[in-house]
């Protein structure tokens, strides 16, 4: 998850120092707020929901709890790559 956040140009990690990052909740933002709505819509079209970050912080939060299958993360990071290729 963090590899996609760190390497894709339209996404930016909310926590810069790697040692401070949560292994359970990956947070990120986009420099262009207009793209955030578009990305959330794309995710919803692929049944990925609940990514919107806290209302006071914004951005996105991906919960990576034990019950989450690896395929779910792969689907999300694949969408992120496609989105970045089209918008970045």
C-alpha positions as CSV (number, residue, x, y, z in Angstrom):
1,X,0.0,0.0,0.0
2,X,2.7,2.5,1.0
3,X,4.7,1.7,-2.1
4,X,1.8,2.8,-4.3
5,X,1.3,6.0,-2.1
6,X,5.0,6.8,-2.3
7,X,5.6,6.2,-6.0
8,X,2.5,7.5,-7.7
9,X,2.7,11.2,-8.5
10,X,-0.9,12.2,-7.7
11,X,-0.9,10.7,-4.2
12,X,1.1,11.9,-1.1
13,X,1.5,10.1,2.2
14,X,0.0,12.0,5.1
15,X,2.8,10.6,7.4
16,X,6.1,11.2,5.7
17,X,8.5,9.4,8.2
18,X,8.2,5.7,7.4
19,X,8.9,4.7,11.0
20,X,5.8,6.7,12.1
21,X,3.4,5.1,9.7
22,X,0.6,2.8,10.9
23,X,0.6,-0.7,9.7
24,X,-3.2,-0.8,10.2
25,X,-4.3,2.5,8.7
26,X,-2.5,3.9,5.7
27,X,-3.4,7.6,5.2
28,X,-2.8,9.8,2.1
29,X,-3.9,12.9,0.4
30,X,-3.9,14.4,-3.1
31,X,-2.5,17.8,-4.0
32,X,-5.5,18.4,-6.2
33,X,-8.7,18.3,-4.1
34,X,-10.8,18.1,-7.3
35,X,-9.3,14.7,-8.0
36,X,-10.2,13.4,-4.6
37,X,-13.9,13.3,-5.5
38,X,-13.2,11.7,-8.8
39,X,-11.0,9.0,-7.2
40,X,-13.6,8.2,-4.5
41,X,-16.2,7.8,-7.3
42,X,-13.9,5.4,-9.1
43,X,-13.3,3.4,-6.0
44,X,-17.1,3.2,-5.3
45,X,-17.6,1.9,-8.8
46,X,-15.3,-1.0,-7.9
47,X,-17.0,-1.6,-4.5
48,X,-14.2,0.0,-2.5
49,X,-15.9,2.1,0.1
50,X,-15.0,3.8,3.4
51,X,-11.7,5.4,2.1
52,X,-12.6,9.0,2.9
53,X,-10.5,10.4,5.7
54,X,-11.6,12.1,8.8
55,X,-13.7,15.2,8.2
56,X,-11.2,17.5,10.0
57,X,-8.2,16.1,8.2
58,X,-9.5,15.1,4.8
59,X,-7.6,12.8,2.4
60,X,-8.0,9.1,2.6
61,X,-7.6,6.3,5.1
62,X,-7.2,2.7,4.1
63,X,-7.8,0.2,6.9
64,X,-5.5,-2.8,6.6
65,X,-6.8,-5.1,9.4
66,X,-6.0,-8.8,9.4
67,X,-9.3,-9.9,7.8
68,X,-8.6,-7.8,4.7
69,X,-7.5,-10.1,1.9
70,X,-4.4,-9.2,0.0
71,X,-6.5,-9.1,-3.2
72,X,-8.3,-6.1,-1.9
73,X,-5.1,-4.1,-1.5
74,X,-4.0,-5.2,-4.9
75,X,-7.3,-4.0,-6.4
76,X,-7.0,-0.6,-4.7
77,X,-3.4,-0.1,-5.7
78,X,-4.2,-1.2,-9.2
79,X,-6.9,1.5,-9.4
80,X,-4.5,4.0,-7.9
81,X,-1.9,3.2,-10.6
82,X,-4.5,3.5,-13.4
83,X,-5.8,6.8,-12.0
84,X,-2.3,8.2,-11.6
85,X,-1.4,7.3,-15.2
86,X,-4.5,9.1,-16.5
87,X,-4.3,12.1,-14.2
88,X,-0.7,12.5,-13.3
